């Protein structure tokens, strides 16, 4: 039995072959480059969608004997400013100096002055203005 005749029927002779080896290599390289570009675009796009947390250093000290809370900003990190928030039972510090909390200043909220209620929770929230990112960086409970 002559196997060359069977091979010629399955593979084809020189005139019947559809793709030369050079064209096959070029197609394989092109597919590899396109696949690498798609994967790179996907991976690089994922990095751009990750947001950055706001960071600031805040110290909150509750003095139950003096019935006051002292807030100090120790560092601003990447935050533009720090807001103070509280739960429903503790936050009337409009007349206290909490608008411009800067590094090193100590702000005191006093129960006797009416800044705070007799109990509650105070939180410091760092804010990045550009992305409107807010991150709670400190929180304390009090009960006088």
C-alpha positions as CSV (number, residue, x, y, z in Angstrom):
1,X,0.0,0.0,0.0
2,X,1.4,3.4,-1.0
3,X,0.9,5.9,1.8
4,X,1.9,8.9,-0.4
5,X,-1.4,8.7,-2.2
6,X,-3.4,8.8,1.0
7,X,-1.2,11.7,2.3
8,X,-1.8,13.6,-0.9
9,X,-5.5,13.2,-0.5
10,X,-5.6,14.4,3.1
11,X,-2.9,17.1,3.0
12,X,-3.0,18.0,-0.6
13,X,0.0,18.5,-2.9
14,X,2.0,21.8,-3.4
15,X,-0.7,23.4,-5.5
16,X,-3.6,22.5,-3.3
17,X,-2.4,23.7,0.1
18,X,-4.3,26.7,1.3
19,X,-1.8,28.4,3.7
20,X,2.0,28.6,3.5
21,X,4.0,28.2,6.7
22,X,5.1,31.9,6.5
23,X,1.5,33.1,6.5
24,X,0.7,30.8,9.4
25,X,3.5,32.3,11.5
26,X,2.4,35.9,10.6
27,X,-1.2,35.1,11.7
28,X,0.0,33.5,15.0
29,X,2.1,36.6,15.8
30,X,-0.8,39.0,14.9
31,X,-3.2,37.0,17.1
32,X,-0.7,37.1,20.0
33,X,-0.2,40.9,19.7
34,X,-3.9,41.6,19.6
35,X,-4.6,39.3,22.6
36,X,-1.8,41.0,24.6
37,X,-3.2,44.5,23.8
38,X,-6.7,43.5,24.9
39,X,-5.4,42.0,28.2
40,X,-3.2,45.1,28.8
41,X,-6.1,47.5,28.2
42,X,-8.3,45.6,30.6
43,X,-5.6,45.4,33.3
44,X,-4.6,49.1,33.0
45,X,-8.2,50.2,33.0
46,X,-8.8,48.4,36.3
47,X,-6.1,50.5,38.0
48,X,-7.8,53.7,37.0
49,X,-11.1,52.9,38.5
50,X,-9.8,52.3,42.1
51,X,-10.6,55.3,44.3
52,X,-8.3,56.7,47.0
53,X,-9.4,56.8,50.6
54,X,-9.3,60.1,52.5
55,X,-6.7,60.0,55.2
56,X,-6.2,62.3,58.2
57,X,-4.9,61.9,61.7
58,X,-7.4,63.0,64.4
59,X,-7.3,62.6,68.1
60,X,-10.6,62.7,70.1
61,X,-10.3,62.8,73.9
62,X,-13.4,62.6,76.1
63,X,-13.0,64.1,79.6
64,X,-15.9,63.0,81.6
65,X,-14.9,64.9,84.8
66,X,-14.8,68.2,82.9
67,X,-17.7,67.2,80.7
68,X,-15.9,68.2,77.5
69,X,-14.5,66.7,74.3
70,X,-11.2,67.8,72.8
71,X,-10.6,67.2,69.1
72,X,-7.1,67.7,67.6
73,X,-6.0,67.2,64.0
74,X,-2.6,65.7,64.1
75,X,-2.1,65.4,60.3
76,X,-4.2,66.1,57.2
77,X,-2.7,63.3,55.1
78,X,-4.3,63.5,51.6
79,X,-7.6,65.1,53.0
80,X,-8.6,68.6,52.2
81,X,-10.6,69.1,55.4
82,X,-12.1,67.3,58.3
83,X,-15.8,67.4,59.2
84,X,-17.3,66.6,62.6
85,X,-20.5,64.6,62.8
86,X,-22.5,63.1,65.6
87,X,-25.5,60.8,66.2
88,X,-28.9,62.3,67.0
89,X,-28.1,63.0,70.6
90,X,-25.0,65.1,70.4
91,X,-24.3,67.9,68.0
92,X,-25.0,71.6,68.5
93,X,-21.5,73.0,68.0
94,X,-22.4,75.8,65.6
95,X,-21.0,78.4,67.9
96,X,-17.9,76.3,68.6
97,X,-14.8,76.8,66.5
98,X,-15.2,73.7,64.2
99,X,-15.3,75.3,60.8
100,X,-11.6,75.4,60.1
101,X,-10.0,72.4,61.8
102,X,-6.3,72.7,61.1
103,X,-3.3,70.7,62.1
104,X,-2.2,71.4,65.7
105,X,-5.3,73.3,66.8
106,X,-7.3,71.9,69.6
107,X,-11.1,72.3,69.5
108,X,-13.1,71.9,72.7
109,X,-16.8,71.0,72.8
110,X,-18.2,71.7,76.2
111,X,-21.4,70.3,77.7
112,X,-21.9,73.3,79.9
113,X,-21.6,75.7,76.9
114,X,-24.3,73.7,75.1
115,X,-22.1,72.3,72.3
116,X,-23.0,68.7,73.1
117,X,-25.7,66.7,74.8
118,X,-25.1,64.5,77.8
119,X,-24.4,61.4,75.7
120,X,-23.7,60.5,72.1
121,X,-21.0,59.6,69.6
122,X,-18.8,62.1,67.7
123,X,-17.0,61.2,64.5
124,X,-14.3,62.9,62.5
125,X,-14.7,62.5,58.7
126,X,-11.8,63.2,56.4
127,X,-12.9,64.7,53.0
128,X,-11.2,64.9,49.6
129,X,-12.9,67.7,47.7
130,X,-12.0,66.7,44.2
131,X,-13.7,63.2,44.3
132,X,-16.1,64.0,47.2
133,X,-14.5,61.0,49.0
134,X,-15.4,60.8,52.7
135,X,-13.7,58.5,55.2
136,X,-14.4,58.2,58.9
137,X,-11.0,58.5,60.6
138,X,-11.9,58.7,64.3
139,X,-14.9,58.1,66.5
140,X,-15.6,58.3,70.3
141,X,-18.7,57.7,72.5
142,X,-19.4,59.8,75.6
143,X,-21.8,59.7,78.5
144,X,-21.6,62.4,81.1
